[in-house]
Amino acid sequence: MLVITLLFLSTLFVAYSNGANDNFKGVATLYGSNAASYRSALALGTITTLAGAICSVYLAEALVHAFSGKGLVPDAVAASPDFLLSVAAGAGATVFLATLLGFPVSTTHALIGALAGTGFLAAGSQLSLAHLGSIFFAPLLVSPVLAVLLTIPFYRGLRAFASRLGIKRESCVCVGARQFIPIRQLQYNANLRQYTIPTSADLGVDISVGTKNACVERYNGKLFGVTAQSLVNGLHHLSAATVSFARGLNDTPKIVGLLLVVQALHIQFSILAIAMAMAIGGLLSARKVAITMSKNIARMNDGQALAANMVTGLLVILASRFGLPVSTTHVSVGAISGIGLANGSADKSVVGGILASWLLTLPVAAAIGALIYGLLGVFPVI
């Protein structure tokens, strides 16, 4: 009974770590493009992630069984609470450590690493490498590359479409709470790398402002009687909600799979408990990863952020529907990096650091999972 309790608590720890590292990723572009504050973006991400988590019981059942270990190791091993407890501990510890360091890693990646490392120690040669490669590794490797390749032409297509409708970007700076001054009315000093107002009399204000990178880009023109900026803002928030919903839909069943062995727990209760732990993790511990995802990978305006979100949401929802264990992290980072490549703002050092953390996720989770399983063999928990 004690091992079952520890398994349940360890699975909640995985869910908490997942929420801390992942909950903000769906709304990162809102905060990154200054379309929403940190708190309002986090609130939207939390609510829509909860909705996706609840819907996962109906729409993503295949992922529950994929992450229970069945097919990867013999059924007797997959049904062992010690095996699943070790997997949960390995994945949870890896994701939590990355969260403390501010790296946006994949819970999916950590679970696969823990499954592989613990499975190798528990099953030896009976570990199915073919299953590991085709079911787990292939989607993880393909999804971020696909996100980059889709985002760049998709964004350029949206930009061309908007241009044909007469909607154009216009850089501006804030004056007061609501007034905007277009950049074309300002003078740019290349030596100081900042804009200044030529004379206060010309524009009726007395102000000099900001750096070139800090300027706000907005959209002029109208579509169907609605201002382009309002339309883009609305679609941007909708796309962020869609990505967060997709994340909850895709990640929750993977964690629930660890609890299938606990016959006393109904799957609906398991999903609700995991969804709540994910929400709490995001509310309490998301800020470091939020800054990395929103501000450090690339600069985005609303339209660029909208394109990245649309590609991310589409790929993750399709993957959830067909039981493919892609990582929302990999897809989202891939899409944001695609925007950075398209507009020339991608920070290669930040992207390189994230890629390095992805490479370390598998072996670290595998090592921790195997270590815990080995310790449970020496010091069995009744």
Secondary structure, 3 states (H helix, E strand, C coil): CHHHHHHHHHHHHHHHHHHHHHCCHHHHHHHHCCCCCHHHHHHHHHHHHHHHHHHHHHHCHHHHHHCCCECCECHHHHCCHHHHHHHHHHHHHHHHHHHHHCCCCCHHHHHHHHHHHHHHHHHHHHCCHHHHHHHHHHHHHHHHHHHHHHHHHHHHHHHHHHHHCCCCEEEEEEECCCEEEEHHHCEEECCCCEEECCCHHHHCCCCEEEEHHHCEEEECCEECCEEHHHHHHHHHHHHHHHHHHHHHHHHHHHHHHHHCCCCCCCHHHHHHHHHHHHHHHHHHHCHHHHHHHHHHCCCCCHHHHHHHHHHHHHHHHHHHHCCCCCCHHHHHHHHHHHHHHHHCCCCHHHHHHHHHHHHHHHHHHHHHHHHHHHHHHHCCCC
